[in-house]
């Protein structure tokens, strides 16, 4: 009987996680039946509880808008999950308990490193203050950023990102959204955590300023692609990490966990796995270099 895992969220029809995970398990020879379940926040606790202690279930990939609710469903959080405060991965353990972890952080780090060189202590900025912004703050810290500027329209939405920075020792400075077009070219790393088209107006304003940059931009919104902000950044001379690369690399850590390994532990035939993930979502394999150390 195959093991089971799934992605949960709402809406879920657009999720590429089934394509990614199924491709990886085929390479690894792991019999894992990976599905998708459309759930809202109120449904998640019961869904998780119904699978506790079931030896067939390995874990859940968690997408929006369930990442905060998922953290509350876990019996234990990894150190990173605790610091970030939101999780995108729930692991069902043999003793019936559930572990929460955030693989978005590793996904951002590895996608940025794959796109271009990053200084040892980069100037880092994040666009948006939601759940993915907390992971972006943590990722900036892992990349060596001494501090992170977070550009938001409403400071009230960014409290969790500020708290994550405090826990991780990465000071967060909130900046006005209107400052972003002129300021962004001065950063070595920029992570846009906005939904599709959320940075379109910013991209138009930045283009009018004709900035020049050598930094790396990661746009977490990968559909449609290229986004307006990615196109503007590339035209200004910067390197662009498509959000699909973040999705690929965060899935690698989930696959490690769902096959009984620790985050960061290399998979058997790992480069073949990554190549299969790229193919599964139409990403040129040559576009993703070997997995960097996180």
VOFIMAR-771624 format. One record per residue: residue number from 1; x, y, z of N, C-alpha, C in turn. Coordinates in steps of 0.001 Angstrom, whole numbers, plus 500000, padded with zeros to 6 digits. Layout:
residues N
(rec NUM,(X,Y,Z),(X,Y,Z),(X,Y,Z)),
...
This chain:
residues 294
(rec 1,(500853,498801,500000),(500000,500000,500000),(500886,501246,500000)),
(rec 2,(500653,502184,499085),(501520,503365,499024),(501323,504285,500223)),
(rec 3,(502377,505022,500539),(502249,506081,501532),(501434,507209,500916)),
(rec 4,(501013,508158,501763),(500178,509237,501270),(500704,510589,501744)),
(rec 5,(500524,511589,500906),(500837,512979,501233),(499958,513830,500332)),
(rec 6,(499875,515114,500630),(498988,515971,499842),(499312,517430,500081)),
(rec 7,(498813,518267,499185),(498848,519710,499380),(497450,520166,499757)),
(rec 8,(497371,521116,500683),(496090,521656,501118),(496121,523169,501018)),
(rec 9,(494975,523755,500688),(494866,525200,500575),(493554,525546,499896)),
(rec 10,(493355,526848,499651),(492125,527293,498985),(492381,528612,498256)),
(rec 11,(492135,528643,496931),(491802,527505,496062),(493037,526654,495818)),
(rec 12,(492827,525438,495364),(493953,524516,495229),(494174,524042,493799)),
(rec 13,(493249,524360,492901),(493337,523836,491549),(494574,524260,490786)),
(rec 14,(495152,525428,491150),(496323,525938,490431),(497629,525372,490956)),
(rec 15,(497613,524638,492063),(498849,524212,492722),(499677,523297,491821)),
(rec 16,(500984,523550,491784),(501905,522698,491031),(502547,521644,491923)),
(rec 17,(502215,521654,493205),(502839,520699,494121),(502622,519248,493718)),
(rec 18,(501418,518841,493285),(501279,517437,492852),(502233,517070,491721)),
(rec 19,(502406,517964,490744),(503339,517694,489643),(504760,517511,490164)),
(rec 20,(505168,518394,491072),(506524,518352,491603),(506770,517089,492415)),
(rec 21,(505908,516841,493371),(506124,515699,494266),(506044,514371,493520)),
(rec 22,(505081,514225,492644),(504959,512960,491906),(506190,512699,491054)),
(rec 23,(506720,513758,490447),(507936,513598,489639),(509111,513156,490501)),
(rec 24,(509226,513731,491680),(510342,513382,492570),(510238,511950,493066)),
(rec 25,(509069,511534,493475),(508916,510181,494010),(509141,509129,492926)),
(rec 26,(508827,509474,491689),(509099,508546,490594),(510600,508326,490431)),
(rec 27,(511389,509396,490530),(512843,509280,490425),(513408,508494,491598)),
(rec 28,(512879,508756,492779),(513392,508131,493996),(512910,506696,494167)),
(rec 29,(511898,506300,493398),(511336,504964,493571),(510521,504828,494841)),
(rec 30,(509991,505947,495319),(509178,505961,496531),(507700,505846,496148)),
(rec 31,(507003,504926,496774),(505573,504750,496507),(504790,505702,497399)),
(rec 32,(504585,506918,496913),(503852,507943,497661),(502722,508459,496776)),
(rec 33,(501501,508284,497239),(500323,508803,496532),(500102,510237,497000)),
(rec 34,(500389,511205,496125),(500335,512625,496496),(499130,513280,495831)),
(rec 35,(498218,513831,496660),(497005,514438,496141),(496865,515899,496501)),
(rec 36,(495668,516434,496333),(495370,517835,496630),(493985,517917,497260)),
(rec 37,(493860,518758,498286),(492584,518924,498985),(492290,520406,499163)),
(rec 38,(491132,520826,498708),(490707,522215,498835),(490079,522402,500212)),
(rec 39,(490779,523123,501089),(490324,523328,502457),(490414,524800,502830)),
(rec 40,(489461,525262,503634),(489555,526583,504244),(490059,526412,505672)),
(rec 41,(490382,527508,506320),(491027,527448,507635),(490244,526625,508646)),
(rec 42,(488918,526787,508658),(488103,526099,509651),(488146,524581,509487)),
(rec 43,(488465,524109,508290),(488469,522674,508030),(489801,522002,508335)),
(rec 44,(490867,522787,508421),(492197,522190,508534),(492410,521390,509818)),
(rec 45,(492049,521888,511005),(492324,521097,512220),(491722,519702,512175)),
(rec 46,(490475,519580,511758),(489840,518264,511699),(490512,517372,510664)),
(rec 47,(490921,517967,509540),(491602,517203,508494),(492919,516640,509018)),
(rec 48,(493672,517466,509736),(494945,517015,510305),(494710,515946,511364)),
(rec 49,(493757,516176,512264),(493497,515225,513343),(493081,513859,512816)),
(rec 50,(492348,513838,511712),(491879,512573,511150),(493027,511725,510606)),
(rec 51,(494194,512337,510412),(495327,511609,509846),(496442,511354,510849)),
(rec 52,(496273,511850,512052),(497258,511589,513104),(497335,510086,513387)),
(rec 53,(498540,509588,513463),(498714,508181,513821),(498432,507209,512694)),
(rec 54,(497994,507696,511529),(497770,506822,510379),(499128,506553,509735)),
(rec 55,(499621,505316,509763),(500967,505042,509262),(501128,505302,507766)),
(rec 56,(500015,505414,507048),(500124,505664,505614),(500468,507116,505307)),
(rec 57,(500140,508030,506213),(500298,509448,505924),(501680,509952,506317)),
(rec 58,(502364,510580,505339),(503690,511152,505574),(503612,512634,505951)),
(rec 59,(502761,513399,505244),(502720,514824,505550),(501854,515614,504603)),
(rec 60,(501788,516909,504873),(501000,517844,504077),(501859,519032,503667)),
(rec 61,(501753,519399,502406),(502265,520691,501942),(501129,521684,502148)),
(rec 62,(501443,522848,502671),(500407,523816,503033),(500607,525095,502242)),
(rec 63,(499563,525512,501531),(499632,526751,500782),(498599,527736,501328)),
(rec 64,(498498,528886,500691),(497616,529937,501188),(496165,529490,501095)),
(rec 65,(495345,529900,502081),(495635,530811,503200),(495815,530079,504525)),
(rec 66,(496428,528894,504497),(496414,528017,505660),(497713,527986,506467)),
(rec 67,(498711,528795,506101),(500016,528631,506732),(500022,528995,508215)),
(rec 68,(499245,529987,508602),(499153,530319,510031),(498359,529258,510778)),
(rec 69,(497255,528822,510182),(496435,527779,510814),(497218,526484,510951)),
(rec 70,(498078,526195,509988),(498876,524973,510040),(499825,524991,511230)),
(rec 71,(500403,526146,511522),(501296,526242,512681),(500552,525890,513968)),
(rec 72,(499302,526303,514055),(498497,526015,515252),(498118,524543,515332)),
(rec 73,(498111,523838,514203),(497760,522414,514186),(498923,521524,514603)),
(rec 74,(500138,522046,514564),(501317,521242,514867),(501493,521079,516372)),
(rec 75,(501952,519908,516783),(502282,519678,518193),(503643,520273,518532)),
(rec 76,(504485,520377,517534),(505829,520909,517715),(506246,521616,516438)),
(rec 77,(506973,522699,516587),(507527,523410,515447),(509040,523287,515463)),
(rec 78,(509626,523188,514291),(511081,523266,514229),(511509,524657,514694)),
(rec 79,(512786,524802,514966),(513289,526107,515422),(512961,527193,514405)),
(rec 80,(513115,526858,513130),(512816,527824,512083),(511318,528104,512010)),
(rec 81,(510504,527060,512095),(509056,527257,512075),(508586,528118,513227)),
(rec 82,(509189,527916,514382),(508839,528710,515565),(509207,530171,515352)),
(rec 83,(510372,530406,514790),(510830,531778,514596),(509985,532510,513562)),
(rec 84,(509655,531818,512469),(508897,532453,511401),(507428,532610,511775)),
(rec 85,(506889,531636,512508),(505508,531745,512986),(504467,531207,512030)),
(rec 86,(504869,530865,510804),(503972,530232,509841),(504710,529027,509256)),
(rec 87,(503957,527992,508886),(504579,526796,508324),(503891,526423,507017)),
(rec 88,(504661,525821,506138),(504095,525333,504883),(504227,523823,504765)),
(rec 89,(504640,523189,505868),(504862,521745,505867),(504448,521159,507210)),
(rec 90,(503612,520127,507157),(503249,519363,508347),(503696,517923,508132)),
(rec 91,(504431,517381,509090),(504950,516015,508993),(504255,515154,510032)),
(rec 92,(503644,514063,509576),(502998,513117,510484),(504044,512124,510977)),
(rec 93,(504257,512113,512286),(505282,511250,512854),(504676,509948,513378)),
(rec 94,(505474,508889,513469),(504941,507580,513868),(504245,507573,515228)),
(rec 95,(504633,508490,516123),(504020,508504,517455),(502691,509248,517486)),
(rec 96,(502212,509687,516310),(500922,510360,516251),(501000,511863,516379)),
(rec 97,(502197,512395,516594),(502330,513843,516706),(502626,514446,515325)),
(rec 98,(502464,515764,515257),(502636,516480,513991),(503704,517551,514162)),
(rec 99,(504673,517548,513255),(505757,518524,513275),(505510,519572,512193)),
(rec 100,(505661,520839,512543),(505506,521925,511585),(506850,522523,511211)),
(rec 101,(507038,522759,509919),(508301,523321,509439),(508009,524291,508300)),
(rec 102,(508956,525178,508018),(508805,526123,506914),(509923,525893,505909)),
(rec 103,(509578,525341,504749),(510582,525126,503701),(510651,526290,502725)),
(rec 104,(509747,527273,502875),(509811,528450,502001),(511129,529194,502178)),
(rec 105,(511671,529155,503401),(512920,529878,503664),(514048,529311,502804)),
(rec 106,(514207,527983,502842),(515241,527355,502011),(514950,527572,500536)),
(rec 107,(513663,527564,500158),(513306,527792,498768),(513738,529158,498272)),
(rec 108,(513540,530183,499102),(513948,531540,498735),(515469,531642,498655)),
(rec 109,(516142,531117,499666),(517609,531190,499697),(518209,530544,498456)),
(rec 110,(517775,529335,498144),(518378,528600,497042),(518004,529192,495683)),
(rec 111,(516784,529715,495565),(516388,530357,494309),(517197,531620,494056)),
(rec 112,(517420,532413,495108),(518215,533635,494963),(519652,533298,494593)),
(rec 113,(520243,532342,495296),(521631,531969,495017),(521795,531397,493607)),
(rec 114,(520749,530742,493130),(520819,530164,491790),(520748,531224,490703)),
(rec 115,(520160,532381,491026),(519949,533419,490019),(521180,534278,489767)),
(rec 116,(522003,534470,490791),(523162,535335,490607),(523961,535461,491891)),
(rec 117,(525136,536082,491821),(525994,536216,492999),(525371,537143,494043)),
(rec 118,(525572,536780,495298),(525055,537562,496412),(526228,537909,497332)),
(rec 119,(526411,539185,497680),(527508,539550,498591),(527367,538866,499946)),
(rec 120,(528448,538847,500695),(528454,538178,501997),(527493,538832,502977)),
(rec 121,(527316,540126,502876),(526393,540851,503760),(525497,541731,502899)),
(rec 122,(524548,541131,502191),(523769,541884,501205),(522802,542875,501829)),
(rec 123,(522564,543964,501109),(521458,544854,501450),(520195,544181,500935)),
(rec 124,(519231,543968,501816),(518061,543165,501455),(516774,543933,501684)),
(rec 125,(515814,543711,500774),(514495,544329,500895),(513429,543296,500593)),
(rec 126,(512265,543482,501211),(511112,542620,501000),(509931,543505,500639)),
(rec 127,(509182,543094,499638),(507963,543800,499249),(506771,543037,499803)),
(rec 128,(505988,543709,500660),(504831,543066,501260),(505124,542615,502671)),
(rec 129,(504050,542463,503469),(504243,542123,504876),(503469,540917,505341)),
(rec 130,(503000,540067,504428),(502194,538907,504798),(503032,537723,505232)),
(rec 131,(502409,536525,505164),(503064,535320,505650),(504347,534986,504923)),
(rec 132,(504372,535156,503601),(505597,534845,502865),(506696,535839,503193)),
(rec 133,(506324,537049,503603),(507327,538053,503972),(508121,537608,505189)),
(rec 134,(507496,536885,506111),(508236,536402,507277),(509310,535408,506844)),
(rec 135,(508964,534543,505893),(509954,533610,505367),(511053,534356,504622)),
(rec 136,(510679,535424,503916),(511667,536211,503183),(512647,536895,504134)),
(rec 137,(512153,537373,505264),(513039,537979,506264),(514029,536940,506782)),
(rec 138,(513526,535740,507088),(514404,534672,507562),(515421,534291,506497)),
(rec 139,(514975,534239,505236),(515884,533896,504141),(516968,534952,503984)),
(rec 140,(516593,536220,504103),(517585,537289,504010),(518648,537124,505092)),
(rec 141,(518205,536749,506288),(519164,536501,507360),(520114,535361,507029)),
(rec 142,(519592,534290,506433),(520440,533169,506042),(521421,533547,504940)),
(rec 143,(521041,534510,504133),(521928,534981,503074),(523001,535929,503605)),
(rec 144,(522896,536277,504890),(523907,537124,505515),(523513,538573,505677)),
(rec 145,(522279,538925,505345),(521855,540323,505471),(521873,540746,506940)),
(rec 146,(522504,541852,507265),(522536,542315,508655),(521210,542914,509104)),
(rec 147,(520363,543312,508142),(519059,543900,508432),(518218,543779,507155)),
(rec 148,(516914,544002,507295),(516017,543890,506147),(515053,545075,506149)),
(rec 149,(514905,545715,505002),(513893,546753,504837),(512647,546107,504230)),
(rec 150,(511501,546336,504853),(510243,545774,504374),(509343,546925,503920)),
(rec 151,(509005,546921,502647),(508158,547971,502072),(506701,547505,502106)),
(rec 152,(505849,548275,502785),(504455,547886,502949),(503543,549097,502779)),
(rec 153,(502325,548812,502351),(501314,549864,502285),(500715,550109,503663)),
(rec 154,(500673,549052,504480),(500109,549172,505828),(501044,548509,506826)),
(rec 155,(501588,549288,507724),(502507,548756,508727),(501835,547726,509620)),
(rec 156,(500523,547825,509783),(499802,546900,510653),(499911,545457,510164)),
(rec 157,(500095,545278,508849),(500155,543933,508291),(501518,543287,508467)),
(rec 158,(502501,544071,508846),(503866,543566,508853),(504368,543170,510236)),
(rec 159,(503475,543122,511203),(503907,542813,512561),(504598,541475,512685)),
(rec 160,(504099,540483,511977),(504693,539152,512068),(506098,539135,511473)),
(rec 161,(506305,539876,510393),(507642,539944,509790),(508629,540622,510737)),
(rec 162,(508178,541682,511404),(509028,542365,512383),(509387,541423,513525)),
(rec 163,(508398,540657,514007),(508635,539730,515112),(509577,538608,514685)),
(rec 164,(509405,538111,513458),(510303,537069,512970),(511740,537578,512924)),
(rec 165,(511920,538800,512464),(513253,539383,512447),(513844,539495,513845)),
(rec 166,(513000,539885,514798),(513487,540003,516188),(513948,538648,516706)),
(rec 167,(513164,537599,516457),(513518,536273,516946),(514786,535741,516296)),
(rec 168,(515001,536120,515048),(516140,535603,514299),(517367,536504,514374)),
(rec 169,(517240,537633,515058),(518362,538554,515155),(518630,539314,513876)),
(rec 170,(517576,539531,513087),(517699,540281,511828),(516767,541487,511927)),
(rec 171,(517283,542643,512288),(516409,543808,512457),(515623,544123,511196)),
(rec 172,(514341,544444,511377),(513464,544796,510266),(513081,546265,510382)),
(rec 173,(513264,546982,509290),(512849,548376,509240),(511692,548501,508247)),
(rec 174,(510568,549018,508708),(509426,549222,507832),(509593,550518,507056)),
(rec 175,(509339,550449,505755),(509467,551622,504915),(508180,551853,504130)),
(rec 176,(507941,553097,503807),(506731,553459,503082),(506751,552869,501672)),
(rec 177,(505606,552408,501234),(505497,551801,499911),(505935,552759,498802)),
(rec 178,(505602,554023,498947),(505917,555006,497907),(507418,555223,497729)),
(rec 179,(508215,554811,498708),(509666,554960,498603),(510307,553875,497739)),
(rec 180,(509580,552798,497491),(510162,551612,496868),(510726,551850,495463)),
(rec 181,(510007,552525,494544),(510535,552629,493177),(511937,553214,493103)),
(rec 182,(512192,554240,493876),(513504,554875,493843),(514547,554102,494641)),
(rec 183,(514107,553389,495690),(515053,552754,496607),(515521,551371,496146)),
(rec 184,(514676,550621,495467),(514975,549216,495194),(516276,548960,494434)),
(rec 185,(516655,549795,493460),(517898,549504,492742),(519138,549456,493625)),
(rec 186,(519077,550005,494820),(520233,550012,495703),(520410,548743,496509)),
(rec 187,(519495,547791,496359),(519578,546560,497145),(520260,545441,496365)),
(rec 188,(520926,544564,497115),(521556,543393,496504),(520560,542252,496317)),
(rec 189,(519570,542191,497197),(518542,541150,497139),(517195,541790,497420)),
(rec 190,(516235,541536,496541),(514859,541995,496745),(513937,540791,496571)),
(rec 191,(513035,540588,497524),(512058,539509,497438),(510669,540123,497420)),
(rec 192,(509959,539918,496320),(508568,540368,496242),(507662,539227,496678)),
(rec 193,(506893,539465,497735),(505982,538450,498256),(504535,538781,497904)),
(rec 194,(504348,539683,496964),(503014,540149,496613),(502303,539143,495705)),
(rec 195,(500978,539172,495667),(500237,538276,494777),(500428,538684,493321)),
(rec 196,(499990,537857,492377),(500122,538212,490965),(499588,539616,490677)),
(rec 197,(500361,540395,489935),(500049,541777,489544),(500143,542765,490714)),
(rec 198,(500493,542284,491906),(500550,543173,493071),(501637,544223,492976)),
(rec 199,(502674,543965,492167),(503775,544929,492029),(503766,545623,490675)),
(rec 200,(502684,545496,489920),(502658,546074,488572),(502826,547596,488586)),
(rec 201,(502109,548262,489481),(502205,549724,489543),(503608,550142,489966)),
(rec 202,(504174,549431,490927),(505544,549724,491361),(506506,549566,490183)),
(rec 203,(506298,548520,489375),(507168,548282,488226),(507102,549439,487239)),
(rec 204,(505907,549957,487014),(505769,551091,486089),(506487,552318,486623)),
(rec 205,(506338,552561,487922),(507007,553724,488521),(508518,553567,488470)),
(rec 206,(509008,552367,488745),(510455,552128,488725),(511007,552279,487322)),
(rec 207,(510243,551822,486319),(510705,551930,484936),(510860,553385,484511)),
(rec 208,(509969,554235,485002),(510043,555656,484651),(511285,556315,485236)),
(rec 209,(511792,555751,486335),(512985,556301,486963),(514271,555824,486281)),
(rec 210,(514140,554836,485381),(515282,554273,484655),(516421,553879,485600)),
(rec 211,(516126,553048,486603),(517179,552650,487533),(518133,551634,486912)),
(rec 212,(519304,551531,487481),(520272,550518,487085),(520600,549709,488330)),
(rec 213,(520580,548387,488218),(520852,547559,489381),(521670,546348,488988)),
(rec 214,(522382,545794,489934),(523097,544537,489731),(522595,543488,490713)),
(rec 215,(521530,543800,491436),(521022,542897,492452),(520176,541772,491884)),
(rec 216,(519714,540907,492792),(518859,539776,492443),(517452,540038,492959)),
(rec 217,(516471,539878,492086),(515065,539984,492463),(514422,538602,492392)),
(rec 218,(513768,538196,493465),(512924,537006,493455),(511477,537455,493538)),
(rec 219,(510688,537091,492540),(509259,537376,492569),(508536,536072,492868)),
(rec 220,(507957,535977,494075),(507305,534736,494499),(506079,534409,493657)),
(rec 221,(505489,535409,493013),(504326,535172,492145),(504835,534728,490773)),
(rec 222,(504554,533484,490413),(505133,532924,489189),(504144,532773,488041)),
(rec 223,(502919,533204,488218),(501933,533105,487141),(501056,534346,487167)),
(rec 224,(501034,535176,486100),(501746,534988,484832),(503222,535335,484940)),
(rec 225,(503987,534803,484005),(505428,535051,483984),(505868,535368,482561)),
(rec 226,(506763,536358,482396),(507384,537165,483453),(506430,538224,483977)),
(rec 227,(506550,538509,485237),(505743,539564,485846),(506289,540923,485426)),
(rec 228,(505501,541961,485647),(505945,543308,485296),(507187,543707,486081)),
(rec 229,(507235,543378,487360),(508379,543768,488183),(509630,542998,487759)),
(rec 230,(509464,541724,487373),(510615,540947,486910),(511151,541507,485595)),
(rec 231,(510260,541903,484703),(510673,542445,483419),(511417,543766,483610)),
(rec 232,(510883,544632,484473),(511532,545915,484747),(512907,545717,485366)),
(rec 233,(513007,544777,486284),(514278,544513,486967),(515329,544011,485977)),
(rec 234,(514918,543080,485116),(515859,542541,484138),(516310,543617,483164)),
(rec 235,(515395,544491,482755),(515751,545567,481835),(516729,546549,482460)),
(rec 236,(516710,546636,483799),(517633,547528,484501),(518984,546877,484750)),
(rec 237,(519141,545623,484325),(520438,544961,484448),(520542,543970,485586)),
(rec 238,(519464,543786,486356),(519512,542872,487492),(519230,541430,487106)),
(rec 239,(519547,540513,488007),(519245,539091,487826),(517876,538805,488421)),
(rec 240,(517153,537882,487816),(515797,537571,488260),(515687,536093,488615)),
(rec 241,(515143,535826,489791),(514816,534462,490208),(513307,534293,490101)),
(rec 242,(512832,533480,489169),(511390,533293,489051),(510829,532553,490251)),
(rec 243,(509600,532878,490605),(508967,532237,491748),(508884,530735,491618)),
(rec 244,(508860,530228,490388),(508785,528784,490203),(510035,528109,490752)),
(rec 245,(511196,528817,490744),(512409,528238,491325),(512287,528119,492837)),
(rec 246,(511682,529115,493465),(511406,529020,494897),(510526,527811,495179)),
(rec 247,(509507,527608,494334),(508602,526478,494509),(509354,525157,494371)),
(rec 248,(510245,525075,493394),(511020,523854,493193),(511892,523557,494400)),
(rec 249,(512649,524555,494857),(513596,524309,495930),(512913,524067,497277)),
(rec 250,(511769,524745,497525),(511090,524456,498788),(510507,523042,498759)),
(rec 251,(510125,522568,497573),(509594,521209,497466),(510672,520174,497773)),
(rec 252,(511920,520476,497425),(513008,519530,497701),(513092,519243,499193)),
(rec 253,(513015,520276,500022),(513063,520070,501470),(511829,519304,501956)),
(rec 254,(510659,519573,501386),(509466,518812,501765),(509626,517336,501410)),
(rec 255,(510170,517073,500246),(510369,515691,499816),(511330,514976,500756)),
(rec 256,(512355,515686,501205),(513256,515100,502200),(512477,514692,503455)),
(rec 257,(511649,515589,503939),(510887,515304,505158),(509882,514177,504950)),
(rec 258,(509223,514166,503800),(508201,513153,503547),(508795,511779,503246)),
(rec 259,(510107,511714,503040),(510769,510424,502845),(511656,510077,504042)),
(rec 260,(511376,510719,505183),(512030,510345,506429),(513401,510936,506643)),
(rec 261,(513740,511987,505909),(515049,512611,506062),(514913,513975,506739)),
(rec 262,(516034,514536,507124),(516044,515859,507730),(516172,516930,506646)),
(rec 263,(515664,518141,506923),(515865,519231,505964),(517352,519445,505707)),
(rec 264,(517710,519636,504457),(519102,519868,504107),(519907,518614,503854)),
(rec 265,(519366,517438,504213),(520070,516185,503949),(519914,515832,502473)),
(rec 266,(520994,515648,501753),(520873,515382,500318),(520038,514132,500039)),
(rec 267,(519229,514228,498991),(518461,513087,498532),(519336,512176,497674)),
(rec 268,(519024,510892,497595),(519687,510064,496590),(519391,510630,495193)),
(rec 269,(520381,510694,494337),(520209,511197,492972),(519550,512592,492996)),
(rec 270,(520032,513429,493875),(519368,514712,494080),(519302,515561,492813)),
(rec 271,(520371,515590,492042),(520334,516399,490824),(519332,515846,489814)),
(rec 272,(519163,514529,489796),(518140,513942,488930),(516746,514328,489419)),
(rec 273,(516583,514380,490735),(515301,514801,491300),(514998,516238,490900)),
(rec 274,(515969,517131,491057),(515766,518534,490716),(515461,518681,489230)),
(rec 275,(516165,517930,488399),(515894,517975,486962),(514459,517539,486664)),
(rec 276,(513992,516514,487370),(512621,516040,487168),(511607,517082,487618)),
(rec 277,(511899,517784,488692),(511003,518837,489169),(510922,519961,488133)),
(rec 278,(512066,520332,487588),(512075,521384,486572),(511234,520976,485368)),
(rec 279,(511438,519767,484911),(510687,519279,483760),(509190,519253,484055)),
(rec 280,(508830,518885,485270),(507420,518757,485635),(506672,520076,485550)),
(rec 281,(507379,521191,485747),(506715,522498,485716),(507186,523349,484543)),
(rec 282,(507857,522728,483578),(508253,523441,482376),(509389,524412,482552)),
(rec 283,(510228,524196,483561),(511387,525057,483803),(512595,524430,483140)),
(rec 284,(513319,525143,482286),(514508,524546,481681),(515476,524037,482736)),
(rec 285,(515879,522808,482608),(516749,522213,483614),(518047,522986,483745)),
(rec 286,(518589,523466,482628),(519854,524219,482690),(519687,525552,483411)),
(rec 287,(518422,525979,483635),(518177,527248,484304),(518312,527168,485809)),
(rec 288,(518433,525957,486353),(518568,525812,487797),(519881,525099,488079)),
(rec 289,(520905,525811,488542),(522191,525190,488844),(522062,524185,489981)),
(rec 290,(523106,523416,490259),(523076,522465,491376),(522647,523136,492668)),
(rec 291,(521961,522402,493484),(521391,522931,494719),(522466,523513,495610)),
(rec 292,(522402,524800,495935),(523403,525389,496838),(523186,524897,498260)),
(rec 293,(524215,524991,499072),(524068,524672,500491),(523262,525767,501157)),
(rec 294,(522276,525381,501961),(521427,526364,502632),(522047,526795,503939)),
